Amino acid sequence: MMKPHLRRNWRPPLLLGASALCLALGGSRVEAACTNPPVIGWPEGKFAALTVQTLDRLEIQYHDQCSGEKSTYVKFRRVGGRFPLMTIKREGFNQGGWRRASQSGLTPDTSYEFEVGVLGTDDVLRRVNRTFKTLKDPACQQAPLIGRAVEVVPSKPNNPFEPEPHLPLPQPANVTQDSIEIEYNNQCPGAHSTWVTISEASGGPITTVKEDGARVGGWRTALARNLEPSTSYKVTVSAFGTDGRVRKSNQTLQTRPVPVPPKPPIAAVVLGDSFSSGEGGRWSGNGDLVQRSADPTLGGTDRAGHVDLKFIYEAQSIANLCHRSTTAPVTYLRDLRFQDRFDRVFNLACSGARVKNLWPLSEGGEAFRGEAPQITQLGQLASQHDVKLIVVGIGGNDMGFADAIAECITAWVTKHMTIVDSASCIGALESDIIRRIDAVQPKITKTISLIRKEMSAKKRNDYQIVLMGYPNIIPDFGGFKYEAGQRRLRKCPFNGPDAQWIEDRLVPALNGMMASAARQAGVSFISLENAFDGHRLCEGGTTRPVNLRFVTDQEAEWVRFVDYDTSAKLDYLAKVALWKRFYIPGIVLIPGIVNELKQADQGDLQESMHPNHFGQQAVGTCIRQFWSHFGAKGSAPKSLTCRNGGSRRATDMVLNELPAQTMAVRVNAGLEDAVSQID
């Protein structure tokens, strides 16, 4: 049996009114007259008359009860007011159903009349009126809050290291050096007004920061600007309630101080040559006839025996041969045991440097070993560091100190390994050394002047300059521990008269010239002439490791020996020539032998005849003594001498002031002939 076909969306007309039924049956529509007035809410309570009732808003729900009305309106007025009803909503033909109408911005605790009117097809206007009242404005019961409440909750349950939940705390205000921003809540939604004021905590005028109108509640922010840094301010929030009372809360907050740029670290800087860079700092004494296969440290003398060389010399200085030791004299200014220690120390000295390698290029200076002039580097450091001490050790290479040592070694070789029996270095060097020393002094005073110019350009004026002299590194005529024939094996090949000349004439002349230059330039000077007494190369009273017995600074030499291989044929002569050639490019003592051997016996030939680790520690102690007793106190320039104390330790060095007459250079009187005694 076929089912009847039903049109989609068709509904049975059982519930339609008469006019709808007529339309469904195909007849013409006849509008029914409205027989009932509209209603505001249903009496039985199925539809509430009021859907919204607050302090300042009312919303009604109404029904026109007329399926064929021409129009519907909703009017509104304040009861007892002087204004007539005003239309707040108007609807067109045949709307039907329940609808809503509302009015905002009303006065709390006030009656308002709503009227709903319906114009039917019979042109009869049917109306209904009802009165409703807004809620009463509650009185403010609590004072305003400053700072939103936040709650601390443990990040992990039952974690003893986390704080327990506790009562809410006020969130800190956002405070800068010239502003204060707070969050506040008047805790009174019906307040007539709320305002925020600020004044200095110590008193003064009160400024209104923000003012809210009536019935503004919840959390808001207020921002006070153009305040003074590091100043305490009293911030007050006031709320005027409907009960006529003003409730206040205040909080004292301090603006942040003006940011002070962090103080640059206090630094010390050393400029100069190998005696300042730390050349030879790899060695703690001299290891005699020790095989590396038996002991990689060569009797404890080689500090690089068990570590990479980069921990002994700064890595870059190994590649370019500046050889800046990690225990160079200047590094002791940062020792944690040093009460007046510096934050940073910088070693700009470079082995082999001459005076012109310090001067800026614009002043006639020259770069050296791939590095900018040292004073230029000093300026770069001074722009970021508070350089308080500048140590300068320069001039030895300019006056030919290394050349003189090499010439004296050559004299020993000539005397003891050739048929010439009366060789000496004195005659070959005397007149030339006088000329060179005279020429170096003005270069040193110019160096001091250029340092001051560079520091002034970096606006650094509070610093000290100290000029460092040179130590005697070999003993006098009778001070050698070994006889002349043994000195080849002990690697200290010097003739007695030559050694006496170096101690009595050469080193005093060099230090005297530097003392005079320091006095002329107005800086301090430390003579190291006698600093190594008792610890010079091959000096009596010193000890070298024997049978793996290590030596301490009390008994060791403080100078690196001439590092040549004593076992190979002719290599000694080659090493002497090579050593001299290293410092005097282009001059070869014995042609043809130089290229046979390129490496030193134990380390680097360049380290020979320099203060070793112990010697550098002693010089570093001298510099520390200077800074503690004179430099840090801003004393006037001093001319000082540094000597070893009674304990013979490298950390036991004593400073004394030099008498004024000893600061004069003795070269003008000429260097006397050395003793002619042959050892």
KAURNOR-V45729 format. One record per run of one state. SS is the DSSP state (A for helix, B for strand, O for the rest). FROM is the first residue (numbers start at 1). TO is the last residue. If there is no record, write none. Layout:
BEGIN
ss=SS from=FROM to=TO
ss=SS from=FROM to=TO
END
This chain:
BEGIN
ss=O from=1 to=12
ss=A from=13 to=15
ss=O from=16 to=17
ss=A from=18 to=24
ss=O from=25 to=38
ss=B from=39 to=40
ss=O from=41 to=49
ss=B from=50 to=53
ss=O from=54 to=56
ss=B from=57 to=63
ss=O from=64 to=70
ss=B from=71 to=78
ss=O from=79 to=85
ss=B from=86 to=91
ss=O from=92 to=97
ss=B from=98 to=104
ss=O from=105 to=110
ss=B from=111 to=119
ss=O from=120 to=124
ss=B from=125 to=133
ss=O from=134 to=144
ss=B from=145 to=146
ss=O from=147 to=148
ss=B from=149 to=150
ss=O from=151 to=168
ss=B from=169 to=170
ss=O from=171 to=173
ss=B from=174 to=175
ss=O from=176 to=179
ss=B from=180 to=185
ss=O from=186 to=192
ss=B from=193 to=200
ss=O from=201 to=206
ss=B from=207 to=212
ss=O from=213 to=218
ss=B from=219 to=224
ss=O from=225 to=231
ss=B from=232 to=240
ss=O from=241 to=245
ss=B from=246 to=254
ss=O from=255 to=265
ss=B from=266 to=272
ss=O from=273 to=273
ss=A from=274 to=277
ss=O from=278 to=282
ss=B from=283 to=283
ss=O from=284 to=301
ss=B from=302 to=302
ss=O from=303 to=308
ss=A from=309 to=311
ss=O from=312 to=312
ss=B from=313 to=313
ss=O from=314 to=314
ss=A from=315 to=319
ss=O from=320 to=324
ss=B from=325 to=325
ss=O from=326 to=328
ss=A from=329 to=334
ss=O from=335 to=343
ss=B from=344 to=347
ss=O from=348 to=354
ss=A from=355 to=357
ss=O from=358 to=360
ss=A from=361 to=363
ss=O from=364 to=367
ss=B from=368 to=368
ss=O from=369 to=370
ss=B from=371 to=371
ss=O from=372 to=373
ss=A from=374 to=382
ss=O from=383 to=385
ss=B from=386 to=393
ss=O from=394 to=395
ss=A from=396 to=399
ss=O from=400 to=400
ss=A from=401 to=417
ss=O from=418 to=425
ss=A from=426 to=457
ss=O from=458 to=463
ss=B from=464 to=468
ss=O from=469 to=473
ss=B from=474 to=474
ss=O from=475 to=479
ss=B from=480 to=480
ss=O from=481 to=483
ss=A from=484 to=486
ss=O from=487 to=495
ss=A from=496 to=521
ss=O from=522 to=523
ss=B from=524 to=527
ss=O from=528 to=536
ss=B from=537 to=537
ss=O from=538 to=538
ss=B from=539 to=539
ss=O from=540 to=545
ss=B from=546 to=546
ss=O from=547 to=548
ss=B from=549 to=549
ss=O from=550 to=558
ss=B from=559 to=559
ss=O from=560 to=570
ss=A from=571 to=583
ss=O from=584 to=593
ss=A from=594 to=596
ss=O from=597 to=604
ss=A from=605 to=607
ss=O from=608 to=610
ss=B from=611 to=611
ss=O from=612 to=612
ss=A from=613 to=631
ss=O from=632 to=638
ss=B from=639 to=644
ss=O from=645 to=652
ss=B from=653 to=657
ss=O from=658 to=659
ss=A from=660 to=663
ss=O from=664 to=666
ss=A from=667 to=669
ss=O from=670 to=679
END
